[in-house]
Amino acid sequence: SAGANCSCGCSSGGGGGGDGLFHVVLLNECQEVSVPVSRLRRKENYLQHRRRLQACAVARIKLKAGTPISDDDVLEVLRVWSFTMNPVRKNVIPEGESWVFSDTMGLVRSRCTGKPVESRLSSDYPDILRLLSAWMRRKCGSKFPGGFPFTSVNLNFGYAARLHRDGFNVGPSLLTALGDFTGGALGYFPDDDRKLGLEALPPLRRRSVVTKNCFQLIDGKRAHCVEEFQGERFSVVFFSVSSHRKTGDAVRRGLVRKGAVWPTQQSLAKVTSLLKPPRGYTQQRKASPKAAASKRPAAAEGSPPAKSTAGRAKKDAAEEPKPAPVERYRLLKHPHLALNLQIQHVYTMPVLVRKCKGRIQKITALRRKLMDPETFEPLGPQ
């Protein structure tokens, strides 16, 4: 019917008749196009669908060429692919943002029923999943002779995921990053046993794992994030949905035909054995003076009398090491880190770190800002 709205931000010009097409005008291009009726009320718009079809066509050509799939091949496809603004992955969305560019192919968990279903993306654009699977097998075949087990592939672009733990993931995840960028390493807590909250994890125990142009195996259920970066960064993550055993036979067979390596109990156990068990992180507590006194050894019988308390305290004070100097900085302009700082005020390094409240990404961004003399003027040690 005339006047209907299209999800691609266009104004309709009338019905299309029995051919299943709808004639619409793209408002941003003032161009009349024919859109399939099936696409009018989809989440993706017409322009996005067209870009994704182009990416799928590029992937199909590369697969038919019969040559080994390279990093450049995958990067070319990802640059053509149109990403969705995803507001649902709240555990990875950076602070201050409301969405990220993130798409998942393969098996996904239905947000309506909670059951495992095939992603519409792998159903509509199957050659993308085939290309990614062939690429991963070529690069990691020697490390995983039987193939790395996975049901799903997550594609991300242009954001540094904040510290999080994957929720619906069996654990072993194989990931890499592509593009023209600097920084962007994976911040990973290998000994995270999930007994501490994310903000209680010790920042100094975090490992920086380089993922640019190389695959790394991690446990997605342990805390991890993406460090700040500059430039164009894509990431590809192969993983298995925790409820994959409940998948219907038709869905499982279809995804295997599209390149998925369906996990079994044996294959998952073999991959999990490559990850060292987490040792956990403990919070150090200071011993009370009474407990410390009880641990002092008693004087042996016949030993010379102990020195007076005053003399011992004087000697201890003389031998006590001096505290390390504390660096100070004067704020010259706002760093835009939401730390509630005031221009021309002087702050010490411990105070600035405390204002980050244990958030790894803020601490990392703060360190970068402290290196900028136009933002923070170093005043030397206190």
Secondary structure, DSSP 8 states (H G I E B T S, - for coil): -TT-EETTTEEE----GGGSEEEEEETTTTEEEEEEGGGTTSSS-HHHHHHHHHHHHHHHHHHHH-S---HHHHHHHHHHS---EE-S-TTTS-TT-S-EEEEEEEEEE-TTT--EEE-HHHHH-HHHHHHHHHHHHHHHTTTSTT---BSEEEEEES----SB--SSB-SEEEEEEESSEEE--EEE-TT--S-S-GGGS-GGG-EEE--BTS-EEEETTS-EEE--EEE--EEEEEE-BTTGGG--HHHHHHHHHTT-B---HHHHHHHHTTS-------------HHHHHHTS----TT------HHHHHHHHHHHS------EEEEE-S--SSSS---TT-EEEHHHHHHHTTT-HHHHHHHHHHHT-TTTEEEEEE-
